[in-house]
Amino acid sequence: METFHSSLFLPFSYTYTTSTTTGSSFVTAANNTHYSNPYMDSRIWNKLPQRLLDRIIAFLPPPAFFRARSVCKRWYALLFSNTFLELYLQVSPRRHWFIFFKHKTLKSYICKNNMSGEGNGTEHSTNCEGYLFDPYEISWYRLSFTLIPAGFSPASSSGGLICWVSDEAGPKTLLLSNPILGSLTQLPPTLRPRLCPSIGLTISPSSVDVTLAGDDMISPYAVKNLTAESFHIDGGGFYSIWGTTSSLPRLCSLESGRMVYVEGKYYCMNYSPFSVLAYDITSNIWCKIQAPMRRFLRSPSLIESKRKLLLVAAVEKSKLNVPKSLRLWGLQACGTTWVEMERMPQQLYIQFAELEGANGFDCVGHGEFIVIMIRRSDKALLFDMCKKRWQWIPPCPYMGGCNNRDGTGLNGFAYEPRLATPVTALLDQLTLPFLSFNG
């Protein structure tokens, strides 16, 4: 069963940007030359070796691949061919896409759980839907997460997998899903009870690492940011099932729930006052890094871009003769110094601030792209760091608008669509009695 809906294969038109013009002209050219171009002669393609055809198909983006599967039985079966999937993992280019969800806040979740249990089925079907965004073609696609049970929320993403965490307070249950394949793998429950911890996920070709930090439940009515616990398994046979624990720095406040992985370390924002917490996975040690202009920041977010840690925030030095702006800083190799890398054009920031209306914003980065999402709105900006280009993203046509005040907003993650995630086979080595979702 394909996870891409049949109605998604035409890209969403964005007529007033350069990238869309290119995309539409490509479609027109393809339609005009379908019969006249000698390179598309079926007699030539029929003589190509199957190995070469497979290699061409492996370069297709996922939406085009799923369309191609309808051509013949052999192409349909490629998704289940180990030979093709090995080739795909070797040659398929990396795609710096994003995935978004209608994300419920803790307040809205508590309100819904105080209602009768008859609405659980409705909540299940509503929340298990994601929206893929292709920043190269400015296109939207819709994905269904039919296997995700009610009471789980997306928390992180890495290596083509989405991490879902249980909403209920207590030991946390985590699920890893590949939305392209519709697969689902469950991790063992955590050892410590937590409310809404910050979660970091790192998937490599041969290992899985997960870290949960903060929101330790010291009683049924109180939480503190005291500890972190980690899960690790690799192809060498080593695994640690939440056995690695560490103490968080004193008086830390983790509110974003997000962690960013860069070169062997997890980073997350610390609030009141603003700073950055860094967790070295190898040494199992946490430390604090002072944030730039920390007294004047608003809505700071940490993102990873090309193996570098960036901080994106609005700067409001109202008492000084400095214009308000949105800036990007990069953490230098020394690990303590920040350097300003980019600043939103002033005219664009005036427009952005007017739309934002002091609601705040969130950021997510992937490769050369950064998406800045205005909270409680369907408005978002895309920044291409290579081309130094800012542009507004067209609203997703499948979300029905997000301008509301009931606690719902957009929750975005960096996502690289993959047809194969063989690292999940490592989890089959664990013979623990996983929790059942039935009942």
VOGU-3710 file (C-alpha; in Angstrom, 3 decimals, decimal comma):
1> metfhsslfl> 0,000/0,000/0,000  1,491/3,319/-1,076  1,648/5,994/1,557  1,540/8,760/-1,062  -2,050/9,733/-1,811  -3,150/9,494/-5,413  -4,080/13,173/-5,463  -0,582/14,358/-4,552  1,372/13,819/-7,705  0,802/17,241/-9,253
11> pfsytyttst> 3,071/19,763/-7,475  1,427/22,693/-5,729  1,710/25,715/-7,984  3,594/28,730/-6,669  3,422/31,131/-9,581  5,339/34,058/-8,167  8,669/32,388/-7,418  11,564/31,527/-9,670  11,678/27,866/-8,685  8,064/27,205/-9,668
21> ttgssfvtaa> 8,535/28,725/-13,095  11,329/26,269/-13,695  9,208/23,373/-12,520  6,218/24,294/-14,705  8,371/24,777/-17,798  9,888/21,368/-17,229  6,438/19,774/-17,200  5,462/21,616/-20,379  8,634/20,601/-22,145  8,163/17,000/-21,170
31> nnthysnpym> 4,612/16,999/-22,526  5,588/18,655/-25,799  8,484/16,310/-26,562  6,899/13,043/-25,502  6,336/11,898/-29,074  8,847/13,992/-31,066  12,035/13,500/-29,049  14,041/10,583/-30,497  15,634/9,956/-27,095  12,232/8,843/-25,784
41> dsriwnklpq> 11,799/6,236/-28,492  10,536/3,049/-26,804  12,753/0,912/-29,071  15,822/2,448/-27,431  14,544/2,044/-23,873  13,501/-1,558/-24,496  17,113/-2,478/-25,222  18,546/-0,989/-22,023  19,859/-3,546/-19,514  17,631/-3,997/-16,463
51> rlldriiafl> 20,552/-3,095/-14,202  20,860/0,284/-15,920  17,105/0,875/-15,728  17,174/0,099/-12,007  19,982/2,582/-11,557  17,940/5,292/-13,307  14,882/4,526/-11,198  16,979/4,688/-8,020  17,597/8,381/-8,709  13,886/9,212/-8,772
61> pppaffrars> 12,394/11,167/-5,866  9,850/9,129/-3,850  6,680/10,602/-5,448  8,007/9,848/-8,953  9,131/6,379/-7,836  5,660/5,468/-6,583  4,142/6,688/-9,845  6,654/4,587/-11,797  5,666/1,479/-9,847  2,353/1,443/-11,709
71> vckrwyallf> 4,101/0,906/-15,083  4,608/-2,859/-14,789  4,778/-5,733/-12,304  8,570/-5,735/-12,217  8,802/-2,046/-11,324  6,068/-2,517/-8,756  8,129/-5,259/-7,085  11,290/-3,124/-6,874  10,298/-1,916/-3,412  10,604/-5,524/-2,184
81> sntflelylq> 13,826/-6,337/-4,044  16,911/-6,492/-1,840  19,151/-6,041/-4,875  17,388/-2,836/-5,905  17,270/-1,465/-2,354  21,021/-2,033/-1,940  21,586/-0,132/-5,187  19,199/2,587/-4,008  21,119/3,082/-0,771  24,369/3,438/-2,726
91> vsprrhwfif> 23,375/5,867/-5,477  20,211/7,699/-4,432  20,947/11,413/-3,859  20,188/12,979/-0,489  17,095/15,146/-0,461  16,808/17,874/2,152  13,057/17,829/2,621  10,843/18,706/5,588  7,834/17,104/7,218  5,162/18,991/9,150
101> fkhktlksyi> 2,389/17,968/11,510  -0,568/19,646/13,131  0,964/19,620/16,561  -1,089/19,819/19,740  0,405/21,649/22,692  0,474/20,184/26,179  -2,444/22,427/27,169  -4,646/21,204/24,336  -3,664/17,590/25,037  -4,691/17,868/28,692
111> cknnmsgegn> -8,006/19,436/27,708  -8,756/16,629/25,260  -7,900/13,951/27,792  -10,350/15,471/30,262  -13,130/14,816/27,777  -14,938/11,502/27,355  -13,059/8,596/25,820  -15,439/8,411/22,871  -13,319/10,895/20,926  -10,205/8,749/20,909
121> gtehstnceg> -10,912/7,284/17,521  -11,374/10,690/15,958  -8,171/11,986/17,486  -6,308/8,944/16,151  -7,304/9,535/12,545  -6,782/13,315/12,719  -3,294/13,380/14,243  -1,752/10,584/12,145  -1,254/12,663/9,031  1,902/14,436/7,915
131> ylfdpyeisw> 2,757/16,889/5,157  5,976/16,563/3,166  7,514/19,727/1,760  9,999/19,656/-1,116  12,001/22,928/-0,972  13,545/22,330/-4,397  10,244/22,214/-6,281  8,152/24,099/-3,661  5,744/21,174/-3,592  3,549/19,623/-0,902
141> yrlsftlipa> 2,617/15,949/-0,408  0,398/14,269/2,129  1,309/11,138/4,096  -0,856/8,884/6,230  0,418/7,250/9,432  -2,203/4,552/9,756  -0,130/2,405/12,120  0,475/5,104/14,743  -1,829/4,519/17,736  -3,686/7,300/19,500
151> gfspasssgg> -1,813/9,088/22,283  1,502/9,536/20,421  3,090/12,723/19,066  6,009/13,241/16,648  9,160/14,208/18,519  12,189/13,922/16,238  13,447/12,718/12,858  16,644/11,236/11,449  17,751/8,918/8,669  14,333/8,635/7,052
161> licwvsdeag> 12,627/7,691/10,335  10,135/9,658/12,441  10,273/9,216/16,229  6,918/9,243/18,046  6,661/9,522/21,833  3,772/8,597/24,104  1,880/11,602/25,486  0,964/9,982/28,781  3,081/10,922/31,797  5,349/8,161/33,082
171> pktlllsnpi> 7,942/5,887/31,424  7,952/6,891/27,774  7,287/4,565/24,845  8,962/5,512/21,548  8,065/4,399/18,033  10,216/4,669/14,912  8,291/4,834/11,645  9,240/5,120/7,999  6,292/7,017/6,480  7,328/6,140/2,933
181> lgsltqlppt> 7,138/2,399/3,607  4,492/2,504/6,330  6,773/0,539/8,683  6,739/0,777/12,482  9,288/-0,316/15,099  8,919/0,033/18,852  11,725/0,777/21,303  11,762/-0,545/24,871  10,079/1,843/27,350  12,302/4,257/29,232
191> lrprlcpsig> 13,237/3,583/32,842  12,426/6,965/34,372  8,957/8,554/34,437  8,841/11,856/32,561  6,224/14,344/31,406  7,397/16,098/28,205  11,144/15,470/27,814  13,409/16,840/25,109  14,215/14,082/22,619  17,184/13,613/20,314
201> ltispssvdv> 17,385/10,934/17,594  20,381/9,990/15,474  20,210/7,281/12,808  23,382/6,193/11,018  23,736/3,308/8,525  24,784/1,016/11,374  23,470/2,469/14,650  20,503/3,999/16,471  20,952/6,579/19,241  18,151/8,176/21,244
211> tlagddmisp> 18,451/10,559/24,212  15,655/11,820/26,485  16,388/14,729/28,829  14,525/16,636/31,511  10,981/16,761/32,884  11,744/14,077/35,487  8,619/13,324/37,518  9,669/13,601/41,151  6,022/13,135/42,191  2,676/12,735/40,412
221> yavknltaes> 2,315/16,529/40,574  5,829/17,907/40,105  8,629/17,734/37,533  12,253/18,879/37,503  14,993/18,857/34,898  17,399/16,477/36,614  18,612/13,663/34,352  18,975/12,318/30,824  18,926/8,703/29,665  20,162/7,232/26,402
231> fhidgggfys> 19,449/4,255/24,162  22,073/2,853/21,793  22,395/-0,138/19,490  24,866/-0,729/16,659  25,867/-3,306/14,101  28,868/-4,360/16,168  26,595/-6,032/18,695  26,840/-3,374/21,399  23,636/-2,023/22,884  22,565/-0,033/25,929
241> iwgttsslpr> 18,842/-0,073/26,695  18,427/3,228/28,563  21,332/2,169/30,738  23,408/5,295/30,122  22,274/8,112/32,414  23,687/11,568/33,088  22,912/14,582/35,258  21,763/17,829/33,683  23,390/21,142/34,651  21,806/22,838/37,651
251> lcslesgrmv> 18,896/25,226/37,152  18,345/24,365/33,510  15,003/24,901/31,788  14,196/22,824/28,710  10,999/24,063/27,117  11,344/23,460/23,382  11,367/19,652/23,603  13,884/19,551/20,745  17,455/18,405/20,385  19,797/18,966/17,466
261> yvegkyycmn> 22,600/16,526/16,626  25,890/17,886/15,271  29,180/15,970/15,128  28,764/13,657/18,107  26,840/16,082/20,331  23,224/16,909/21,097  22,300/20,562/21,575  19,128/22,081/23,039  18,001/25,538/24,137  18,047/26,499/27,796
271> yspfsvlayd> 15,654/29,230/28,910  15,640/31,912/31,625  18,220/33,146/30,740  18,953/31,890/27,244  21,897/29,561/26,776  22,666/26,346/24,913  23,053/22,944/26,548  25,483/20,541/24,879  25,617/16,799/25,527  28,731/14,900/24,447
281> itsniwckiq> 27,566/11,365/23,677  31,009/9,785/23,996  31,950/11,322/27,350  28,342/11,361/28,658  28,790/14,940/29,943  26,561/18,026/29,708  27,812/21,606/29,560  26,422/25,113/29,007  27,335/27,428/26,137  26,511/31,120/26,393
291> apmrrflrsp> 24,147/32,332/23,668  24,947/35,471/21,637  23,062/38,615/22,698  21,129/36,455/25,143  19,367/39,379/26,846  17,825/40,585/23,599  16,759/37,301/21,947  13,209/36,282/21,143  12,022/32,835/19,945  15,521/31,326/19,661
301> slieskrkll> 15,842/28,013/17,801  18,760/25,675/17,211  19,153/24,024/13,825  21,712/21,857/12,065  22,944/22,942/8,662  25,763/21,230/6,781  27,159/19,706/9,987  27,190/23,036/11,774  25,085/24,292/14,665  23,144/27,473/13,936
311> lvaavekskl> 21,067/29,649/16,227  18,156/31,579/14,707  16,410/34,276/16,744  14,808/37,685/16,619  16,856/40,486/18,174  15,009/43,298/19,905  17,297/45,902/21,447  14,544/48,432/21,982  16,589/50,650/24,313  19,437/51,025/21,847
321> nvpkslrlwg> 19,647/52,558/18,407  19,689/49,133/16,725  16,856/48,054/14,388  14,935/44,923/15,250  15,926/41,980/13,080  16,105/38,221/12,652  19,637/36,848/12,683  21,547/33,603/12,208  24,667/32,741/14,189  27,010/29,810/13,699
331> lqacgttwve> 28,888/28,042/16,497  32,597/27,968/15,750  34,884/24,939/16,012  36,100/25,996/19,469  32,597/25,274/20,775  32,111/28,532/22,682  32,148/31,379/20,122  29,278/32,452/17,893  29,647/34,369/14,616  26,768/36,125/12,871
341> mermpqqlyi> 26,269/34,544/9,459  23,118/36,082/8,029  20,453/38,701/8,737  16,944/38,913/7,308  16,494/41,966/5,037  14,919/44,787/7,019  11,907/45,253/4,745  11,155/41,553/4,873  11,499/41,506/8,653  8,967/44,339/8,983
351> qfaelegang> 6,511/42,276/6,959  7,379/39,132/8,921  6,957/40,845/12,309  3,568/42,219/11,277  2,313/38,745/10,327  3,856/37,165/13,397  2,096/39,527/15,784  4,365/38,597/18,737  3,103/34,979/18,654  6,654/33,740/18,201
361> fdcvghgefi> 8,108/31,421/15,609  9,961/28,123/15,270  12,755/27,127/12,923  13,959/23,904/11,366  16,979/23,447/9,118  18,047/20,790/6,647  21,070/21,041/4,402  21,115/24,469/2,785  17,492/25,231/3,680  15,921/26,861/6,742
371> vimirrsdka> 12,169/27,053/7,316  10,834/29,687/9,739  7,265/28,910/10,859  5,026/31,504/12,495  3,178/29,956/15,422  -0,614/29,580/15,190  -0,444/30,361/11,486  0,101/28,691/8,122  2,688/31,336/7,186  6,312/30,245/6,778
381> llfdmckkrw> 9,514/31,539/5,199  12,114/29,507/3,319  15,742/30,651/3,305  18,246/29,128/0,888  21,670/29,656/2,446  23,547/28,857/-0,761  21,590/31,234/-2,974  20,977/33,774/-0,178  17,309/33,837/-1,137  14,288/34,401/1,109
391> qwippcpymg> 10,794/33,482/-0,046  7,368/32,828/1,409  6,174/29,225/1,276  2,683/28,672/-0,157  0,308/27,253/2,477  -0,088/23,490/2,444  -3,350/22,749/0,584  -4,058/19,703/2,772  -4,017/21,369/6,181  -7,108/23,535/5,820
401> gcnnrdgtgl> -5,391/26,508/7,463  -3,784/26,722/10,892  -4,986/30,139/11,988  -6,555/29,088/15,274  -6,303/29,661/18,968  -7,081/26,205/20,337  -3,445/25,240/20,906  -2,825/23,691/17,468  0,230/24,754/15,498  2,741/23,509/12,943
411> ngfayeprla> 5,476/21,180/14,116  8,253/20,696/11,574  11,264/18,405/11,272  14,103/17,913/8,832  13,269/14,790/6,847  15,113/12,789/4,219  12,678/10,419/2,453  14,105/6,930/2,078  12,777/3,764/0,533  14,909/1,627/2,836
421> tpvtalldql> 16,054/1,949/6,451  17,903/-1,327/7,129  19,203/-0,069/10,485  15,820/-0,894/12,039  16,684/-4,579/11,617  19,110/-4,127/14,526  16,141/-3,668/16,843  14,956/-7,172/15,982  17,939/-8,449/17,993  16,271/-7,231/21,161
431> tlpflsfng> 14,069/-9,914/22,695  12,378/-7,706/25,256  8,657/-7,964/25,977  7,558/-4,758/24,232  4,302/-3,130/25,267  1,167/-3,988/23,338  -1,078/-1,288/21,927  -4,183/-3,457/22,064  -6,473/-2,574/24,955
//
